[in-house]
Amino acid sequence: MSRGGGARTGWTSGLVGLLLLAGGCGRSDPGGPCPEGYRLHEGSCLCEQDAACPDGHRCRSDGLCHCVADRCCPVGHVYEPAVDACRCASVDCCPSGTDYDPVTTTCRCTRPGCCPEGYQPVGAGESCRCAADSCCPAGHVYSPEVELCLCQDDRCCPSGYRLVAAGGGCQCAADSTRVPPLASLLALLGMIPLRRRKSIARTSRHVPT
């Protein structure tokens, strides 16, 4: 293979990688700074349709993607529509000394006084449920209002998304300050002729003449 052919291959690979980074939450919209299916609002990309959200999430009126399925809940949890949150539904999220009881949807004790610190006895003390931040999954905090653990930080969101508020939805992390224009990517890779790159530099407000 010729040296020129190898260079072109390198340019192509680099371009694909940068375009994937630029897209962030989906396919990049050539006509604007946000990915396809999003709109720019006060410097943030807000979703406009469910298809723009990650798997298991739904776009709501606040322009954020909210988890509405088991597959976007922490390990051992399922989505509970009644409270719009994920709840423990497996022994994987129960403390030591308990087994998950699908009838009561609690962690049932296998020995007396089995509820560890952070857990609250249920009924006659035969079962336990999480009642503190310490027993919530990573990135979650306990909410006494719904008696469940709610998402607290970006760790609860899919890659490329950030949490807007505790218990709220996930927002596409790409915005007008993070998505580089296509011309800049191509110029960086040397795929725009030198004369054209100089023209872009002269007309850019960010590059001194």
Buried (B, 14 or more C-beta within 10 A) or exposed (E): EEEEEEEEEEBEEBBEEBBEBBBBBBEBBEEBBBBBBBBBEEEBBBBBEEEBBBEBBBBBEBBBBBBBEEEBBBEBBBBBEEBBBBBBBEBEBBBEBBEBBEEEBBBBBEEEEBBEEBBBBBEEEBBBBBBBEEBBBEBBBBBEEBBBBBBBEBEBBBEBBEBBEEBBBBBBBBBEEEBBEBEBBBBBBBBBEEEEBEEBEEEEEEEEE
